[in-house]
Amino acid sequence: MGLNDYNLQDAVQKFIDETKHPAQIRENMDYIRVLANMGAHTKTGTNGEILEATREEAEWTLKVIVDLFEYFIIRPAKDKELREKLNQRLIDAGKPGLLPKKPKP
């Protein structure tokens, strides 16, 4: 792994290009990248005024971050917990438990 693997712009693009992720999250990440670049590198409008992120954009950015936590951390943990409970119910009822299924590539 080289230094280029740590470029945020490239990492976000790789995420966007992976169609296994929901389209809405990938599209939002593209906009987040634009907002982040606006904040990191001063951008000016046609009249020379500095373009600053608005309160609405900042709040939306936080919402997108919450969506990412939900997608990568919370939802998988909740799904796993529910599957384990269902599996235990089957075993308690004398039925064979469900084996973890391997997702299709």
C-alpha positions in Angstrom: 0.0 0.0 0.0 1.6 3.3 -1.1 1.0 6.9 -0.2 -1.5 7.3 -3.1 -3.8 4.9 -1.3 -4.4 7.6 1.4 -5.7 10.3 -1.0 -9.1 11.2 0.2 -10.3 12.3 -3.2 -9.3 8.9 -4.7 -10.8 7.0 -1.7 -14.2 8.8 -2.2 -14.1 8.1 -5.9 -13.4 4.4 -5.3 -16.4 4.3 -2.9 -18.7 6.1 -5.5 -17.6 3.7 -8.2 -18.5 0.6 -6.2 -22.0 -0.1 -7.3 -22.6 -2.5 -4.4 -23.3 0.5 -2.2 -26.7 2.2 -2.4 -26.9 4.8 -5.2 -28.2 7.5 -2.8 -25.2 7.2 -0.5 -22.8 7.2 -3.4 -24.4 10.3 -5.0 -24.3 12.1 -1.6 -20.6 11.2 -1.2 -19.9 12.9 -4.5 -21.6 16.1 -3.3 -19.8 15.8 0.1 -16.5 15.7 -1.8 -17.4 18.9 -3.6 -18.3 20.6 -0.3 -15.1 19.4 1.3 -13.0 20.8 -1.5 -14.8 24.1 -1.3 -14.0 24.2 2.4 -10.4 23.1 2.0 -9.6 25.3 -0.9 -11.0 28.8 -1.0 -13.5 29.1 -3.9 -14.8 32.4 -5.2 -17.9 33.3 -7.1 -18.0 35.2 -10.4 -17.9 38.5 -8.4 -14.9 37.5 -6.4 -16.9 36.7 -3.2 -15.8 33.8 -1.1 -18.1 30.8 -1.3 -18.7 29.5 2.2 -20.7 26.5 3.2 -24.1 27.3 4.4 -25.7 26.1 7.6 -28.0 23.9 5.6 -25.0 22.3 3.8 -23.2 21.7 7.1 -26.3 20.1 8.6 -26.8 18.0 5.5 -23.2 16.9 5.7 -23.7 15.7 9.3 -26.8 13.8 8.1 -24.8 12.1 5.4 -22.2 11.1 8.0 -25.0 9.6 10.2 -26.2 7.7 7.1 -22.7 6.3 6.6 -22.6 5.1 10.3 -26.0 3.5 9.8 -25.0 1.8 6.6 -21.6 0.5 7.7 -21.9 0.0 11.4 -25.4 0.1 12.9 -27.5 -1.7 10.3 -25.1 -4.7 10.0 -24.9 -5.1 13.8 -28.7 -5.0 14.1 -29.1 -7.5 11.2 -26.6 -9.8 12.8 -28.4 -9.6 16.2 -31.8 -10.4 14.6 -30.4 -13.3 12.7 -28.8 -14.7 15.8 -32.1 -14.4 17.7 -34.0 -16.1 14.9 -31.4 -18.9 14.7 -31.7 -19.4 18.5 -35.5 -19.6 18.3 -35.2 -22.3 15.6 -32.7 -24.3 17.8 -34.9 -23.9 20.9 -37.9 -25.2 18.8 -35.8 -28.3 17.9 -35.3 -27.2 14.3 -31.9 -27.1 12.7 -30.3 -23.7 13.0 -29.6 -21.6 9.9 -26.0 -21.7 8.7 -24.6 -18.4 7.7 -25.0 -18.0 4.0 -22.2 -16.7 1.9 -23.3 -13.7 -0.2 -23.0 -14.1 -3.9 -20.2 -12.1 -5.5 
